[in-house]
Amino acid sequence: MKITHMLLTSSLLLGSATVAYANHHAGEEGGNHCEHADTNKDGTISREEFMMKHQKRAEKMFTRMDTNKDGKIDANERKAAHEAMEEHHRTAPEKK
């Protein structure tokens, strides 16, 4: 149950971070971030492509959050990640 709770929390944080990142970086060179998920360049994103793209992001986020590298994200690590995300949003330059 704890693992499920941690994964759900991580997924929610990832979702929030992804939306914030996409909004923050909208219009940057390179176009829509979803285009990068279309690995076979057929103009559509399959479920497998979508899941693979988000799995990679989730793995990077988990690795970044698991600061003591024990394979688990504890309450202190979650709090630190949340605070770091808030700080990033406070200090990130606004786009016009």
N, C-alpha and C positions, 0 to 999 in steps of 0.2 A: 504494500500500500504506500509506503514512504517513497519508493522508487517512482510509482505512478504519480504521486503528488509532485515530486521533484521534476519529472518529465513534463507534466502539465504546466508547472510554473515556468520552466525553461521555455516551453513552447509559447506561452503567453508573452514572456519577455521578448522572445525572438520575433513574434508577430508585431509587437509594439515597436521594437527597434527597426524592423524591416519597413513598416509604414513610415516611421519618422525618417529613416534613411532615404527612402524613396522620395518623400516630400522635400527633404533637405537638399537632395541631389537632383531634383527634377530639372530637366533642361540641360544637364551637363553634356559635354561632348560624349558621344557613344550611344546616344539614344536611350530607348526604353530598356531598363534592366532585364525585363522579361525576354527580350530578344536573345540574350545570352543563354537562356534556358533551351532555346530551339537548337539543340546540338546537331541534328541532322539537316538543318536549314531547309525544312519543307514548308516553312511559313506558319506552322502550327506548333503548339506545345502539347505533347502527349502527357498523360498522367505520369508515365515513367520519367520523362524529362523534368516535369514540374517537381516531382518528389525528389529526384536526384539533386536538383539545384538547391532545394530547401534543406535536404539532408546535409549537404556540404556546409551550408550556413549554420545549421544547428550544431554540427560537429565543431566548427570553428568557435562558435559562441560557447559551447560547453567547455572546450579546452581553455578558452580565455577566462571563463568564470571559475573553473576548478583550479584556483591558484595554488593549492597545496598538492595538486596532482595525485589525489587519492582515489580518483574515479567517482567522486561524489561531490555534489554542491550542497554545502551546509548553509545554515541560516546566515552566518557571517559573510560567506561568499556571495550569497544572493543579495544581501544588503549592500555590500561593496559594489557589486555590479550595477545595482539600481542607482546608487549614488554617482557612480562614474557616468552612467547614461544621462542622468539629470545634469551633471556638470558639463558634459559634452554639449547638451542642448542649450544650456545657459551661455556657453562661450562660443558656440558655432556662429560664424558670421551669417547674417540674414541675406537671402537672395532677393533681388528686386525684380 
